[in-house]
């Protein structure tokens, strides 16, 4: 059985204490590899490697740093199929999705930040009294990047790319549930000629390896994407050593549909925004609010579409949805369906675990649509992070804004209307880091990405990410 290794100081090495954790293929429900159960001493080794590599990497001319990273992006493109297969196997997502979205986005992340540093001008301020100020942006040193399982390589690279590009050395921990593409990425780092110690990947549990990164006094910043509960723990821990923190956390995103929308476009996109990646995307619109005049029409058309939305083996080309990431997560999501019933919800579609022929032990679930719930019940307030959406009718803009803004989260919202004035006004009033009007998950890497309220702290994306991974210094010169 394949034993994944840590990537420390340019080498693939076993965890110091020699302990491993089983890694599952969720589409079969079988262990197919093992990952290091890294501890504080492994993290210590990685931080030390990062510290040693830092002076040379941070002083390397940006052109050269950029070239190495572009080579890394090229290698991801060249290995697209192998990486996509690994992602589908590890996570349960359809191979087609990994080929089309996850892996191309991973190389785009690296290419974007590798070239952004070449265009990043610093500021200067001149004072009439005879002084000139300018700003130097220094890399921080060794930084920690901790990423989740839902978009494994996509989110991993979203963090490590701006960190490396800005001249930092990285200690990263991918989710213990989906380590495989980060492991393959280690090999690509070696092939691309990333200097040893610049990028270090320590596999293992959040509570051990993750915590050791967050607690380490020499780690200067933590960029974290994951659940809100974990974000709170990390935020508190990181504050003890005054680390900079960027927290991208959970969501319970509203999808607001007005009667005047382009119905066909809305319907097709809503299918994706509800169930893409089995609903396991922090940006999925899990609360669908529909203006009353088209409520019944929407309901009928949505459910009709779902009848042909095939759940199946990730490697089957016709599968629109694959397996849930783990048994525990499947059970958690099914628990929410049960809660919805107890709260008075009516299951309009799905709601059950699915058995797929040939993959009887896999963790599959039907896409699920529920109606009849109060906007402030637990099902409508807590993040489920699975293929479960609720439908709620509304009559006025004020009413839907109250519903949409009622949760502790504020990550992303979608609005469907042909009325530009209304789109503008609703976008203004939504408590959300991102608003998509008449589209969903359209990403321009230059834009700020992140949430408000319990959905996070800080913004990533574009120059904001480069800012996060650097410390500005003002120099004032009298002339
Ligand atoms: P978790 O918060 O459980 O884990 C995220 C990462 O943190 C994992 O690598 C995990 O390791 C690690 N971790 C867990 N505990 C600690 C700790 N005490 N110290 C340091 N690291 C720790 O999230 P999930 O992996 O379950 O991902 C799903 C969540 O991520 C959802 O809530 C989703 O909304 C959110 N998310 C947010 C996004 C955003 O951009 N806002 C984007 C994508 C997802 P381990 O795997 O071993 O537990």
Boltz pocket constraint, residues with backbone or C-beta under 6 A from the ligand:
constraints:
  - pocket:
      binder: B
      contacts: [[A, 146], [A, 147], [A, 148], [A, 149], [A, 150], [A, 151], [A, 155], [A, 173], [A, 174], [A, 175], [A, 176], [A, 177], [A, 204], [A, 205], [A, 206], [A, 207], [A, 209], [A, 210], [A, 211], [A, 214], [A, 225], [A, 226], [A, 227], [A, 228], [A, 230], [A, 231], [A, 233], [A, 234], [A, 247], [A, 248], [A, 249], [A, 250], [A, 251], [A, 281], [A, 282], [A, 283], [A, 383], [A, 385], [A, 411], [A, 451], [A, 455], [A, 456]]
      max_distance: 6.0
